[in-house]
Every structure is written in structure tokens, then in C-alpha cells.
Amino acid sequence: MAPNIIGSTFILAETAIADANNNKMAAPPASSVKQSAVKKVAVAAAPAAKPAEKTDAKSAAQAEKPYQMEIVWHNVLLFIILHSFALYGLFLIFAESAYMELFVIYFTTFLGGLGITAGVHRLWSHKAYKAKLPLRIFLMLCQSLAFQNCIWEWTRDHRVHHKFTDTHADPHNSRRGFFFAHMGWLMCKKHPDVTSKGKQIDMTDIEQDPVVMFQKKYYFFVMPICCFVLPMLFPYYMMGSSLRVCFFSCSMLRYAISLHGTWLVNSAAHFYGMKPYDVNVSAVNTKVVSTITFGEGWHNYHHVFPWDYKAAELGTYNYNWTTAFIDMMAKIGQAYDLKSVSQEMVYKRVLRTGDGSHIAALLDANNNTTAAPTNELVMHLDHDKEDNAIWGWDDKDISEEDRKGANIVNNVTERKLE
């Protein structure tokens, strides 16, 4: 509390006048009274300023303190246990000739993969299409089978990844190395920028979906049943498999395979491949990753056009089973408003920022019109600015040109979630 200067001065002056009338002491000069009051006020005020200065110095020191990676050792231990169990499960398949269980592993891996690719990735994270209630429930259960955090958290982190790719705010920043982008980011505490930028991501659309919020509320009840209990009990009761094989092979081995499939998109699909659409982003196109992840490996295209439900330029199903699944759901009326990019917009982007490997760029160069651009020519284009990065269709920063250039299949008038 600040000292009361007016009150202190009044009391000192009144005391001096009373002493003069009683002839006990001479009244001090007015200037002396004033100086005494000011001195006392200054002395009283001085201690109050020290804590503020100390706090400011502490805050400044924290702000200047460089980020240091802090390993989360219990996560490291859990990953060691998981991979040990998975390797033992692989051994049991051959040791006990449990080859029929491979079909269970593949089928459950495929279902979990759909929960990630068609569900939390293309539907919820990027709003690349819309789905009716039965399909959303199915994809929620499949995503729970994959056990990669709840839909709400997965979506938030993925939108941050697209919005701030390869910055400190990117949860699996590929500039920190292949291993970090693959799985190391889950073994250490998040960079402060990941948390701060994550709070800026608009999640209102996700929070309005009752299926997502139900899973978020009951995640640690739904997830264990979908991810571990059912994949273990099904072959045990239906195929007569040993409980040991069911647990270590059908649950733990399958889970480890599923994780590494998703992680390859964060790592390999940012390191090894071509960049036919944009040389300025780290994401690349890789057929190998696309084959493993049911179509998620056309990553250079996906980072340029994240709202395309195909996550690829071509709609072929050879390396993109997720697109086949979404198209099938559209035919039976469960998926609608499937968004894709016009061929004209794709070719314009290829010629403007691609690495020259796209067929359109090669034809254009052969016709001696506009040669494919080099890195030096496109490094300073507007699209390379962080402010223009978008996470998907409903991102407020998406350009009007992109919206007008999009094709929407099974377009249905906007409706409330069922």
C-alpha cells in the first residue's frame, strides 16, 4: 500500500503548532517539516519497490533462458516395454505357428488405420469432408483402436503441425532430426511454443461434435476395450488361440505396427521423396509411405492442399485405400461434401512452386513456355509466409481463391450435426 503523503504532513504540522503554544519547544520551520515528511515518505516507499524490481528481473531471466529439451523417462520406459512385448509377439507367431493370427493383426491394423486416416485426420483435423452420425461413431471406435490420444487432442496437435510446420511450435518438428520427428517428440516435454500456439487453434467445430466429446470424456474406458481387450479376446474365443499369443501378438505387436505406420508420415514423409507441388515445405511425396499408411504418403501435395479429402492429386485407389473407403461411404450416403482441388489450381501451383518433377512442369518446360521454378525463385513468395499456412478447410486464413477453386462432391446444404 502506498504511504498517505497528505495525512502524514498534516499530523507533523499540527504537532509542531501545539508544542510552540506550550513553550516546550520551538516550532520547526515549514521547510523542515516538509523535508521531514518527504524523507519519511521516501523511506516508507523504498522497501515496496524492491519486490517489483526482483520480480521483473526474474521474469526477464526466464524469458532469456534458452529452451532445453527435457526427457520424460517414464514415456521412454513405456516405449521400451511396448517394443519388447511386440518383438516377443513376433517371435511367438513363428514359435507357435500362429499364422492365422496374422489375419487378425492385419484386419485390426487396417481398422485402426482407417480411424486415423479417414477419421481423425481427413474428417476431423482437416474438415475435408463431412460424415453422418453412424460413420462418425464407427470412425471414433476405430480411432480408439489405434490409441494415439483422443480425437480432440490429436486434432489440435495436427492443426498446430500444419499451421506452424517445422517451427518450434510444430509438435514433431522435422528440423530436429528424423528420430525426433518419428517418435522422439513423444519422449520429451513439449517446447513451450507448442503449448502457446496450440491455445490459438480454433477447436469450436470439434467441440460441437458430440461423438468427439463423448470419446474425450470416456477415453480411458473406451480406448482400452477397443485397443487391447477386444483384439485379444476375439482370436482367443473365436480361433482357439493361446492367451499368450493373443496378448503379445494380436494386441501389442499390432499396436506397435500401427504406431510406426503413423510415425512414418511425420518422419520419412518429411525427408525422402519429391516435391512436385512446393519446394519450400519439408513434406515430400513417397509411394512407400503411401502404401503402408493407406494413402497418407502424398505428403507434399497434402501440405499444399490440406482440405482435399483424397490427400493426393489423383483419385486412384492403388496406394490410397482411404480414398476408396470415403468414396464408398459417399455412395451409401454416409459421407458428403467431399472437397478436392481443381486441376487448374493444381497445375498453377506446380508451375509456380514445384521442383519440376510433376508431369505438368515437364510438359511446360518442353514447350518452352515457363520453365519449372527453382528454389531461389520461389523462396520469397507469399505462400511461404507463416501467416498463410492453413490447417484445413475451416481455417480462417484460407484464401478466397482456394475456396473458389475447390470442387465439392455430394454437396449437401449445411446442416446441424446429427
C-alpha positions as CSV (number, residue, x, y, z in Angstrom):
1,M,0.0,0.0,0.0
2,A,1.4,3.5,-0.9
3,P,2.1,5.9,2.0
4,N,-0.5,8.7,2.6
5,I,1.6,11.8,2.0
6,I,-1.2,14.3,2.7
7,G,-2.1,12.7,6.1
8,S,1.5,12.4,7.2
9,T,2.3,16.1,6.5
10,F,-0.9,17.3,8.3
11,I,-0.1,15.4,11.5
12,L,3.5,16.7,11.6
13,A,2.4,20.3,11.2
14,E,-0.3,20.0,13.9
15,T,2.2,18.6,16.4
16,A,4.6,21.4,15.8
17,I,2.0,24.1,16.5
18,A,0.8,22.5,19.7
19,D,4.4,22.3,21.1
20,A,5.0,26.0,20.3
21,N,1.9,27.2,22.3
22,N,3.1,25.2,25.3
23,N,6.6,26.7,25.1
24,K,8.1,23.3,25.3
25,M,10.0,23.5,22.0
26,A,10.3,25.9,19.1
27,A,8.2,25.2,16.1
28,P,10.4,23.9,13.3
29,P,10.5,25.8,10.1
30,A,7.9,24.9,7.5
31,S,10.6,23.8,5.1
32,S,12.0,21.5,7.8
33,V,8.6,19.9,8.3
34,K,8.1,19.4,4.6
35,Q,11.6,17.9,4.2
36,S,11.0,15.6,7.1
37,A,7.6,14.4,5.7
38,V,9.1,13.8,2.3
39,K,12.0,11.9,3.8
40,K,9.7,9.7,5.8
41,V,7.6,9.1,2.7
42,A,10.7,8.2,0.7
43,V,11.9,5.8,3.3
44,A,8.5,4.1,3.5
45,A,8.2,3.8,-0.2
46,A,11.7,2.4,-0.8
47,P,11.1,-1.1,0.5
48,A,7.9,-1.5,-1.6
49,A,9.8,-1.1,-4.8
50,K,12.3,-3.9,-4.2
51,P,9.9,-6.9,-4.7
52,A,8.7,-5.4,-8.0
53,E,12.3,-5.0,-9.2
54,K,13.1,-8.5,-8.1
55,T,10.0,-9.9,-9.9
56,D,10.9,-8.0,-13.1
57,A,14.4,-9.3,-13.1
58,K,13.2,-12.9,-12.5
59,S,10.7,-12.7,-15.4
60,A,13.4,-11.2,-17.7
61,A,15.8,-14.1,-16.8
62,Q,13.1,-16.7,-17.5
63,A,12.3,-15.0,-20.9
64,E,16.0,-15.1,-21.9
65,K,16.6,-18.6,-20.7
66,P,17.1,-20.9,-23.7
67,Y,14.9,-23.9,-24.2
68,Q,16.5,-27.2,-23.1
69,M,15.0,-30.5,-24.0
70,E,13.8,-32.5,-21.0
71,I,13.3,-36.2,-21.4
72,V,10.2,-37.8,-20.0
73,W,11.7,-41.0,-18.7
74,H,8.5,-42.9,-17.9
75,N,7.5,-42.5,-21.6
76,V,10.9,-43.9,-22.6
77,L,10.3,-46.8,-20.3
78,L,6.8,-47.5,-21.7
79,F,8.1,-47.5,-25.2
80,I,10.9,-49.9,-24.3
81,I,8.3,-52.2,-22.7
82,L,5.9,-51.9,-25.7
83,H,8.6,-52.8,-28.2
84,S,9.9,-55.7,-26.1
85,F,6.4,-57.1,-25.9
86,A,5.9,-56.6,-29.7
87,L,9.2,-58.4,-30.5
88,Y,8.1,-61.2,-28.3
89,G,4.8,-61.3,-30.0
90,L,6.5,-61.6,-33.4
91,F,8.6,-64.5,-32.0
92,L,5.5,-66.3,-30.8
93,I,3.9,-66.2,-34.2
94,F,6.7,-68.4,-35.6
95,A,7.4,-70.3,-32.4
96,E,3.8,-71.4,-32.0
97,S,3.0,-71.4,-35.8
98,A,0.2,-68.9,-35.1
99,Y,0.0,-67.8,-38.7
100,M,-3.8,-67.4,-38.7
101,E,-3.4,-64.7,-36.1
102,L,-1.7,-62.6,-38.8
103,F,-5.1,-62.1,-40.4
104,V,-6.4,-60.7,-37.1
105,I,-3.3,-58.4,-36.8
106,Y,-3.8,-57.1,-40.4
107,F,-7.5,-56.6,-40.1
108,T,-7.3,-54.7,-36.7
109,T,-4.4,-52.7,-38.0
110,F,-6.5,-51.7,-41.1
111,L,-9.4,-50.7,-38.9
112,G,-7.2,-48.7,-36.6
113,G,-5.6,-47.1,-39.7
114,L,-9.0,-46.0,-41.1
115,G,-9.7,-44.4,-37.7
116,I,-6.6,-42.3,-38.1
117,T,-6.6,-41.6,-41.9
118,A,-10.3,-41.3,-42.8
119,G,-11.3,-40.3,-39.3
120,V,-9.2,-38.0,-37.1
121,H,-7.0,-36.9,-40.0
122,R,-9.1,-36.1,-43.1
123,L,-12.5,-35.8,-41.4
124,W,-11.9,-34.1,-38.0
125,S,-8.5,-32.4,-38.4
126,H,-8.9,-31.0,-41.9
127,K,-12.7,-30.9,-42.5
128,A,-12.0,-32.4,-45.9
129,Y,-15.5,-34.0,-45.9
130,K,-18.4,-34.5,-43.6
131,A,-19.9,-37.6,-42.2
132,K,-23.2,-38.7,-40.7
133,L,-23.6,-40.0,-37.2
134,P,-23.2,-43.8,-37.9
135,L,-19.9,-43.2,-39.8
136,R,-18.6,-40.8,-37.1
137,I,-19.3,-43.4,-34.4
138,F,-17.6,-46.1,-36.4
139,L,-14.5,-43.9,-37.1
140,M,-14.4,-42.9,-33.4
141,L,-14.2,-46.5,-32.4
142,C,-11.6,-47.3,-35.0
143,Q,-9.5,-44.3,-33.8
144,S,-9.8,-45.6,-30.2
145,L,-8.5,-48.9,-31.5
146,A,-5.4,-47.1,-32.8
147,F,-4.7,-45.5,-29.3
148,Q,-3.0,-42.3,-30.4
149,N,-4.6,-39.9,-27.9
150,C,-8.3,-38.9,-28.2
151,I,-9.7,-37.2,-31.3
152,W,-9.7,-33.8,-29.7
153,E,-6.0,-33.8,-28.7
154,W,-4.9,-35.5,-32.0
155,T,-6.8,-32.8,-34.0
156,R,-5.3,-29.9,-32.0
157,D,-1.7,-31.1,-32.4
158,H,-2.2,-31.9,-36.1
159,R,-3.6,-28.5,-36.8
160,V,-0.7,-26.9,-35.0
161,H,1.7,-29.1,-37.1
162,H,0.2,-27.7,-40.3
163,K,-0.1,-24.1,-39.1
164,F,3.4,-23.9,-37.9
165,T,5.3,-26.6,-39.8
166,D,9.0,-27.1,-38.9
167,T,9.0,-24.3,-36.3
168,H,9.4,-24.8,-32.5
169,A,5.5,-24.8,-32.4
170,D,5.4,-28.0,-34.5
171,P,5.0,-30.9,-32.1
172,H,7.2,-33.2,-34.4
173,N,9.4,-30.6,-36.0
174,S,11.4,-32.4,-38.7
175,R,14.3,-29.9,-38.3
176,R,15.1,-31.5,-35.1
177,G,16.0,-34.8,-36.9
178,F,14.5,-37.9,-38.2
179,F,14.2,-39.7,-34.9
180,F,12.6,-36.8,-33.1
181,A,10.0,-36.4,-35.9
182,H,9.4,-40.1,-35.8
183,M,8.9,-40.9,-32.1
184,G,11.4,-38.8,-30.1
185,W,8.9,-36.0,-29.7
186,L,6.8,-38.3,-27.5
187,M,9.7,-38.9,-25.2
188,C,10.3,-35.3,-24.1
189,K,8.4,-32.4,-22.8
190,K,6.8,-30.2,-25.4
191,H,8.5,-27.0,-26.5
192,P,6.7,-24.0,-24.8
193,D,5.7,-22.8,-28.3
194,V,3.7,-26.0,-29.0
195,T,1.6,-25.2,-26.0
196,S,1.2,-21.5,-26.6
197,K,0.4,-21.9,-30.3
198,G,-1.9,-24.8,-29.5
199,K,-4.1,-22.4,-27.5
200,Q,-4.6,-20.3,-30.6
201,I,-6.1,-23.1,-32.7
202,D,-9.8,-22.9,-33.1
203,M,-11.4,-26.1,-31.8
204,T,-15.0,-25.0,-31.6
205,D,-16.1,-27.2,-34.6
206,I,-14.6,-30.2,-32.8
207,E,-16.2,-29.4,-29.5
208,Q,-19.6,-29.2,-31.2
209,D,-19.4,-32.8,-32.2
210,P,-21.0,-35.0,-29.5
211,V,-19.2,-38.1,-30.8
212,V,-15.8,-36.4,-30.2
213,M,-16.7,-35.1,-26.8
214,F,-18.1,-38.4,-25.7
215,Q,-14.8,-40.1,-26.6
216,K,-12.8,-37.4,-24.9
217,K,-14.8,-37.8,-21.7
218,Y,-14.7,-41.6,-21.5
219,Y,-11.5,-42.1,-23.4
220,F,-9.7,-44.2,-20.8
221,F,-12.7,-46.5,-20.7
222,V,-13.4,-46.8,-24.5
223,M,-9.7,-47.0,-25.6
224,P,-8.5,-50.0,-23.5
225,I,-11.5,-52.0,-24.6
226,C,-11.0,-51.2,-28.3
227,C,-7.2,-51.3,-28.4
228,F,-6.3,-54.2,-26.1
229,V,-9.2,-56.2,-24.8
230,L,-11.2,-56.9,-28.0
231,P,-8.2,-57.7,-30.2
232,M,-7.0,-60.1,-27.6
233,L,-10.4,-61.8,-26.8
234,F,-11.6,-62.2,-30.4
235,P,-8.9,-64.7,-31.5
236,Y,-8.9,-66.4,-28.1
237,Y,-12.6,-67.3,-28.2
238,M,-13.2,-67.5,-32.0
239,M,-10.0,-69.1,-33.1
240,G,-8.8,-71.0,-30.1
241,S,-5.5,-69.1,-29.9
242,S,-3.4,-69.2,-26.8
243,L,-3.9,-66.2,-24.5
244,R,-0.2,-65.5,-24.7
245,V,-0.3,-65.2,-28.5
246,C,-3.5,-63.1,-28.3
247,F,-2.0,-60.6,-25.9
248,F,1.6,-60.3,-27.2
249,S,0.9,-60.7,-30.9
250,C,-2.7,-59.5,-31.6
251,S,-2.6,-56.6,-29.1
252,M,1.0,-55.4,-28.5
253,L,2.6,-56.3,-31.9
254,R,-0.4,-54.9,-33.8
255,Y,-0.3,-51.7,-31.7
256,A,3.4,-51.1,-32.3
257,I,3.0,-51.6,-36.0
258,S,0.1,-49.2,-36.1
259,L,2.1,-46.5,-34.3
260,H,5.1,-46.8,-36.6
261,G,2.9,-46.5,-39.6
262,T,1.6,-43.2,-38.4
263,W,5.0,-42.0,-37.3
264,L,6.4,-42.6,-40.8
265,V,4.2,-39.8,-42.1
266,N,5.8,-37.4,-39.6
267,S,9.4,-38.6,-40.4
268,A,10.0,-40.3,-43.7
269,A,7.4,-38.3,-45.5
270,H,9.3,-35.2,-44.5
271,F,12.7,-36.4,-45.6
272,Y,12.8,-38.9,-48.5
273,G,10.9,-38.1,-51.7
274,M,10.0,-35.5,-54.3
275,K,8.3,-32.1,-54.0
276,P,6.3,-31.6,-57.2
277,Y,3.9,-29.1,-55.7
278,D,6.1,-26.9,-53.3
279,V,9.8,-27.0,-52.8
280,N,9.6,-24.7,-49.8
281,V,7.9,-27.2,-47.4
282,S,9.7,-30.2,-45.9
283,A,6.9,-32.6,-46.8
284,V,7.6,-34.9,-49.7
285,N,5.7,-37.4,-51.9
286,T,6.6,-41.0,-51.2
287,K,4.9,-44.1,-52.6
288,V,6.4,-46.4,-49.9
289,V,4.8,-44.4,-47.1
290,S,1.5,-44.2,-49.0
291,T,1.4,-48.0,-49.4
292,I,2.0,-48.5,-45.7
293,T,-0.4,-45.8,-44.5
294,F,-3.3,-46.4,-46.9
295,G,-2.7,-43.2,-48.9
296,E,-1.1,-40.7,-46.4
297,G,2.3,-40.6,-48.2
298,W,1.5,-38.0,-50.9
299,H,2.6,-35.5,-48.2
300,N,3.9,-32.7,-50.3
301,Y,0.5,-32.4,-52.0
302,H,-1.3,-32.7,-48.7
303,H,0.7,-29.8,-47.1
304,V,-0.2,-27.6,-50.0
305,F,-3.8,-28.6,-50.2
306,P,-4.8,-30.0,-46.8
307,W,-8.5,-29.7,-47.4
308,D,-8.5,-32.3,-50.2
309,Y,-10.3,-35.4,-49.0
310,K,-8.0,-37.6,-51.1
311,A,-4.9,-36.2,-49.5
312,A,-3.4,-36.6,-53.0
313,E,-3.9,-35.2,-56.5
314,L,-5.1,-38.4,-58.1
315,G,-8.2,-40.3,-57.0
316,T,-6.8,-43.7,-57.8
317,Y,-7.0,-46.4,-55.2
318,N,-3.8,-48.3,-55.8
319,Y,-1.9,-46.5,-53.0
320,N,-4.8,-44.7,-51.3
321,W,-7.3,-47.1,-49.8
322,T,-8.6,-44.4,-47.5
323,T,-9.9,-42.5,-50.5
324,A,-11.6,-45.7,-51.7
325,F,-13.3,-46.1,-48.3
326,I,-14.5,-42.5,-48.2
327,D,-15.8,-42.8,-51.8
328,M,-17.7,-45.9,-50.8
329,M,-19.2,-44.2,-47.8
330,A,-20.3,-41.3,-50.1
331,K,-22.1,-43.8,-52.4
332,I,-24.1,-45.2,-49.5
333,G,-24.9,-41.7,-48.2
334,Q,-22.7,-41.7,-45.1
335,A,-20.1,-39.2,-46.4
336,Y,-20.8,-35.9,-48.1
337,D,-19.3,-32.5,-49.1
338,L,-16.1,-34.2,-50.3
339,K,-13.7,-31.4,-51.1
340,S,-11.0,-31.6,-53.7
341,V,-8.8,-29.2,-55.7
342,S,-9.4,-28.3,-59.4
343,Q,-6.9,-29.4,-61.9
344,E,-6.3,-25.8,-63.0
345,M,-5.3,-24.8,-59.4
346,V,-3.0,-27.8,-59.1
347,Y,-1.2,-27.0,-62.3
348,K,-0.8,-23.4,-61.4
349,R,0.8,-24.3,-58.1
350,V,3.0,-26.9,-59.8
351,L,4.4,-24.4,-62.3
352,R,4.8,-21.7,-59.6
353,T,6.5,-23.6,-56.7
354,G,7.1,-27.2,-57.7
355,D,10.5,-28.9,-58.1
356,G,9.9,-29.7,-61.7
357,S,9.2,-33.4,-61.2
358,H,5.4,-33.1,-62.0
359,I,4.3,-34.1,-65.5
360,A,2.7,-30.7,-65.9
361,A,6.1,-29.0,-65.2
362,L,7.9,-31.3,-67.6
363,L,5.5,-30.7,-70.4
364,D,5.6,-27.0,-69.8
365,A,9.4,-26.9,-69.9
366,N,9.4,-28.9,-73.1
367,N,7.0,-26.5,-74.7
368,N,9.5,-23.7,-73.9
369,T,6.8,-21.6,-72.1
370,T,7.6,-21.3,-68.4
371,A,10.4,-23.4,-67.1
372,A,9.9,-25.1,-63.7
373,P,10.9,-22.7,-60.9
374,T,14.0,-23.2,-58.9
375,N,14.3,-22.8,-55.1
376,E,15.8,-19.3,-55.4
377,L,12.9,-18.1,-57.4
378,V,10.2,-19.2,-55.0
379,M,11.8,-18.8,-51.6
380,H,10.2,-15.4,-51.1
381,L,6.7,-15.9,-52.5
382,D,3.7,-15.1,-50.3
383,H,2.7,-18.7,-49.7
384,D,5.9,-19.3,-47.8
385,K,5.0,-16.9,-45.0
386,E,3.9,-18.4,-41.8
387,D,0.7,-16.3,-41.7
388,N,-0.6,-18.0,-44.9
389,A,-0.2,-21.6,-43.6
390,I,-3.5,-23.3,-43.0
391,W,-4.6,-26.5,-41.3
392,G,-7.7,-27.2,-43.4
393,W,-11.0,-26.1,-44.9
394,D,-12.4,-24.2,-42.0
395,D,-9.2,-22.3,-41.2
396,K,-9.9,-18.6,-41.1
397,D,-6.7,-17.9,-43.1
398,I,-7.8,-19.9,-46.2
399,S,-7.8,-17.7,-49.3
400,E,-10.9,-16.9,-51.3
401,E,-9.1,-18.2,-54.4
402,D,-8.6,-21.6,-52.7
403,R,-12.3,-21.8,-51.7
404,K,-13.5,-20.9,-55.2
405,G,-11.0,-23.3,-56.8
406,A,-12.3,-26.3,-54.8
407,N,-14.6,-29.0,-56.1
408,I,-17.2,-30.3,-53.7
409,V,-18.7,-33.8,-54.4
410,N,-22.0,-34.8,-52.8
411,N,-22.5,-31.2,-51.8
412,V,-25.3,-31.0,-49.1
413,T,-26.8,-27.9,-47.7
414,E,-25.2,-27.0,-44.3
415,R,-26.9,-29.0,-41.5
416,K,-26.5,-29.4,-37.8
417,L,-24.6,-32.4,-36.6
418,E,-27.0,-35.3,-36.2
